[in-house]
Amino acid sequence: MHFVFNILDQEIDKIKQQWKVMPGTVGVRTAKNKSRIPDLVILSETQCQEIREMSTAVLESPPLLAVEIVSSNNPDDDYHYKRSEYAVREIPEYWIIDPKTKKVSILLLVSGFYEVAEFTQEQEIKSSLFPELKLTLKQIFEL
């Protein structure tokens, strides 16, 4: 995950945005009394300011990107439950990184539903948030 964090941080610098990569420390409100803590999120400058002013780090607005590493003991959480919750919260892009199957799924929110693109082996990941991203699954899973 550290490698993905660094790559995304570099991409943010390349496109000259005031975004911030945050590792597993920021909650995302998914229902009235429920939140999820993605393994990684990308926040806007405004959201970063909101987090600094909060007593608890739970976002009411959707992050620009949520990244989840699939848990081997409960993969349904990442593939089904979080997918539904993140769509309702209107998170525009959601990555699911699955170390067991060596697969990355990029989900893009279109008209309230996620469209999925799955990437395997030598394929380069395609991200709408980072159109210039040059990242293969081999790079992710071999580090």
C-alpha positions in Angstrom: 0.0 0.0 0.0 2.9 2.3 0.7 3.9 2.1 -3.0 0.4 3.0 -4.2 0.4 5.9 -1.7 3.7 7.2 -3.1 2.6 6.8 -6.8 -0.7 8.7 -6.2 1.1 11.4 -4.3 3.5 11.8 -7.3 0.5 11.9 -9.7 -1.1 14.7 -7.6 2.1 16.7 -7.9 2.2 16.1 -11.7 -1.3 17.4 -12.3 -0.7 20.3 -9.8 -3.7 19.7 -7.7 -4.0 20.7 -4.0 -5.2 17.2 -3.1 -3.9 15.0 -0.3 -3.4 11.2 -0.1 -4.5 10.0 3.4 -3.8 6.4 4.5 -6.4 4.6 6.5 -7.0 7.5 9.0 -10.0 9.2 7.6 -13.5 7.9 7.9 -16.2 8.3 5.3 -19.8 8.7 6.4 -21.8 6.0 4.7 -25.1 6.2 6.6 -26.5 8.2 9.5 -24.7 6.3 12.2 -22.1 4.4 10.1 -18.8 5.2 8.6 -16.0 3.3 6.8 -12.3 3.8 6.9 -10.8 3.1 3.5 -7.2 1.9 3.3 -6.5 5.1 1.3 -8.4 8.2 0.3 -7.7 11.3 -1.8 -9.1 14.5 -0.3 -9.6 17.9 -1.8 -7.9 20.9 -0.2 -11.3 21.9 1.3 -11.8 18.4 2.9 -8.3 18.6 4.3 -9.2 21.8 6.0 -12.4 20.3 7.3 -10.5 17.4 8.8 -8.1 19.8 10.6 -11.1 21.5 12.2 -12.9 18.4 13.3 -12.8 16.6 16.6 -13.2 13.3 14.7 -11.9 12.6 11.2 -15.1 11.4 9.5 -15.9 13.1 6.2 -19.5 14.1 5.5 -18.6 14.8 1.8 -17.3 12.1 -0.5 -13.5 11.8 -1.0 -12.3 12.0 -4.6 -11.0 8.4 -4.5 -11.3 5.5 -2.1 -8.9 2.6 -2.2 -9.5 -0.7 -0.4 -7.2 -3.7 -0.1 -9.3 -6.8 -0.1 -9.3 -8.6 3.2 -8.7 -12.3 2.9 -11.1 -13.1 5.7 -14.0 -11.0 4.4 -13.7 -10.1 0.7 -17.5 -9.5 0.4 -17.0 -6.3 2.4 -14.9 -4.7 -0.3 -16.6 -6.2 -3.4 -20.2 -5.8 -2.4 -21.0 -3.9 0.8 -18.5 -1.0 0.5 -19.2 -0.8 -3.2 -22.9 -0.1 -2.5 -22.2 2.3 0.4 -19.6 4.2 -1.6 -22.0 4.5 -4.6 -24.7 6.0 -2.3 -22.1 8.4 -0.9 -21.2 9.4 -4.5 -17.5 8.6 -4.3 -16.5 9.2 -8.0 -13.8 6.6 -8.1 -13.2 3.4 -6.0 -10.2 1.1 -6.4 -10.3 -2.5 -5.1 -6.9 -4.1 -4.9 -7.0 -7.8 -4.4 -3.7 -9.4 -3.4 -5.1 -13.0 -3.5 -6.3 -12.8 -7.1 -3.7 -10.3 -8.2 -6.4 -8.1 -9.7 -7.3 -4.4 -9.4 -10.8 -3.2 -10.1 -11.4 0.5 -10.9 -15.0 1.5 -10.3 -16.2 4.8 -11.8 -19.5 6.3 -10.7 -21.8 6.9 -13.6 -25.4 8.0 -13.0 -25.4 6.6 -9.5 -23.9 3.2 -10.3 -20.3 2.0 -10.6 -19.0 0.8 -13.9 -16.2 -1.6 -13.4 -12.9 -2.1 -15.2 -10.8 -5.0 -14.1 -7.0 -5.1 -14.6 -4.7 -8.1 -14.4 -1.1 -8.9 -15.0 0.8 -6.5 -17.3 -2.1 -4.1 -17.9 -1.8 -0.5 -17.0 -4.4 0.8 -14.7 -6.7 3.4 -16.2 -8.0 6.1 -13.8 -10.3 9.0 -14.6 -8.8 11.0 -11.7 -5.2 10.4 -12.9 -5.3 10.2 -16.8 -1.5 10.2 -17.1 -1.0 7.4 -14.5 1.5 4.7 -15.6 1.0 1.9 -13.1 0.8 -1.9 -13.8 -0.4 -4.6 -11.5 3.1 -6.1 -11.6 4.4 -3.0 -9.9 1.7 -3.1 -7.2 2.0 -6.8 -6.4 5.7 -7.3 -6.6 6.6 -4.6 -4.0 
